[in-house]
Amino acid sequence: MVDVPTMDRVRDRQERATWTTAGPVITRMPDDEVLALEERAMASTGDSSPLGLWAFATGTWILGTVIGGAFGAPFGGASGATAASPPVAAAAVAAVHAATVPAATHLAPIPAGVTDFVAVVPILLIFGGVAQFIAGLFSYRRASSLLATAFTCYGAFAVLAATAFLLMSGGALPITGGSLVIWGFLLESFAFISFALCLAAIGTNLALVLMLGLVTIGFVLAGLPNLAQMTTGGWVIIGNIGGWFMVASAACAAYLGMAILVNSSWKRSAIGFGGGRPC
């Protein structure tokens, strides 16, 4: 129990603001006490960053391959998809059409590889979304505002993207006109979020900075065709390039997650991650 003289001394100290990895703190405590509390929070809670990084990597690289055109170009005329449909939306429509309409009623053959897109939704929803979001909540407990913000934002994006693909495929969400522009707004919003996270990560380690910098470029390029409502010619190529930047970002995340987990398990710096601190 704190005695009265001690409480009086604390009261007499001037209140001030100080910055920590958990965020801004308004306190009367000395810096060394604030630092001790910060370190205690990290030491008393398991590190969820490998889970969050691998969830980000898995959802991002698989989605990136779809946006990058690994499963083919946009498809037209498949159960609601049109020539103006974005590559991802058109693939979603055609995939559900192939999976739900009996073969005898198909008006036209479904292009090869379209049904592979069906697998993206549960991956984004469960691992890329829910698991990553949970990792972010544990990062808040470890006083890591940077990773907590990153994992919860990207986890929410993965759930949102999976939901949007399902709505598009079922016809509940239009895949032309204003809906395309709004989807472009979302991608560019996450480009800004990623850029801000990248700036915040400077001073941590090279792997994290590369991960966030590459996904920033990926979101920017992937969103441009939607903003322009153009999915032919050079616009398709721009979107595809954005998808492969996302794949490169996922590779950095997977590597960083491995480095943190291996180093923690072996209790030494066995795998480097570009200097600085882990996260």
Secondary structure in CASP SS format (residue, H / E / C, confidence):
PFRMAT SS
TARGET T0000
AUTHOR 0000-0000-0000
METHOD secondary structure of the structure
MODEL  1
M C 1.00
V C 1.00
D C 1.00
V H 1.00
P H 1.00
T H 1.00
M H 1.00
D H 1.00
R H 1.00
V H 1.00
R H 1.00
D H 1.00
R C 1.00
Q C 1.00
E C 1.00
R E 1.00
A E 1.00
T E 1.00
W E 1.00
T E 1.00
T C 1.00
A C 1.00
G E 1.00
P E 1.00
V E 1.00
I E 1.00
T E 1.00
R C 1.00
M C 1.00
P C 1.00
D H 1.00
D H 1.00
E H 1.00
V H 1.00
L H 1.00
A H 1.00
L H 1.00
E H 1.00
E H 1.00
R H 1.00
A H 1.00
M H 1.00
A H 1.00
S C 1.00
T C 1.00
G C 1.00
D C 1.00
S C 1.00
S H 1.00
P H 1.00
L H 1.00
G H 1.00
L H 1.00
W H 1.00
A H 1.00
F H 1.00
A H 1.00
T H 1.00
G H 1.00
T H 1.00
W H 1.00
I H 1.00
L H 1.00
G H 1.00
T H 1.00
V H 1.00
I H 1.00
G C 1.00
G C 1.00
A C 1.00
F C 1.00
G C 1.00
A C 1.00
P C 1.00
F C 1.00
G C 1.00
G C 1.00
A C 1.00
S C 1.00
G C 1.00
A C 1.00
T C 1.00
A C 1.00
A C 1.00
S C 1.00
P C 1.00
P H 1.00
V H 1.00
A H 1.00
A H 1.00
A H 1.00
A H 1.00
V H 1.00
A H 1.00
A H 1.00
V H 1.00
H H 1.00
A H 1.00
A H 1.00
T H 1.00
V C 1.00
P C 1.00
A H 1.00
A H 1.00
T H 1.00
H C 1.00
L C 1.00
A C 1.00
P C 1.00
I C 1.00
P C 1.00
A C 1.00
G C 1.00
V H 1.00
T H 1.00
D H 1.00
F H 1.00
V H 1.00
A H 1.00
V H 1.00
V H 1.00
P H 1.00
I H 1.00
L H 1.00
L H 1.00
I H 1.00
F H 1.00
G H 1.00
G H 1.00
V H 1.00
A H 1.00
Q H 1.00
F H 1.00
I H 1.00
A H 1.00
G H 1.00
L H 1.00
F H 1.00
S H 1.00
Y H 1.00
R H 1.00
R C 1.00
A C 1.00
S C 1.00
S H 1.00
L H 1.00
L H 1.00
A H 1.00
T H 1.00
A H 1.00
F H 1.00
T H 1.00
C H 1.00
Y H 1.00
G H 1.00
A H 1.00
F H 1.00
A H 1.00
V H 1.00
L H 1.00
A H 1.00
A H 1.00
T H 1.00
A H 1.00
F H 1.00
L H 1.00
L H 1.00
M H 1.00
S H 1.00
G C 1.00
G C 1.00
A C 1.00
L C 1.00
P C 1.00
I C 1.00
T C 1.00
G C 1.00
G H 1.00
S H 1.00
L H 1.00
V H 1.00
I H 1.00
W H 1.00
G H 1.00
F H 1.00
L H 1.00
L H 1.00
E H 1.00
S H 1.00
F H 1.00
A H 1.00
F H 1.00
I H 1.00
S H 1.00
F H 1.00
A H 1.00
L H 1.00
C H 1.00
L H 1.00
A H 1.00
A H 1.00
I C 1.00
G C 1.00
T C 1.00
N C 1.00
L H 1.00
A H 1.00
L H 1.00
V H 1.00
L H 1.00
M H 1.00
L H 1.00
G H 1.00
L H 1.00
V H 1.00
T H 1.00
I H 1.00
G H 1.00
F H 1.00
V H 1.00
L H 1.00
A H 1.00
G H 1.00
L H 1.00
P H 1.00
N H 1.00
L H 1.00
A H 1.00
Q C 1.00
M C 1.00
T C 1.00
T C 1.00
G C 1.00
G H 1.00
W H 1.00
V H 1.00
I H 1.00
I H 1.00
G H 1.00
N H 1.00
I H 1.00
G H 1.00
G H 1.00
W H 1.00
F H 1.00
M H 1.00
V H 1.00
A H 1.00
S H 1.00
A H 1.00
A H 1.00
C H 1.00
A H 1.00
A H 1.00
Y H 1.00
L H 1.00
G H 1.00
M H 1.00
A H 1.00
I H 1.00
L H 1.00
V H 1.00
N H 1.00
S H 1.00
S H 1.00
W H 1.00
K C 1.00
R C 1.00
S C 1.00
A C 1.00
I C 1.00
G C 1.00
F C 1.00
G C 1.00
G C 1.00
G C 1.00
R C 1.00
P C 1.00
C C 1.00
END
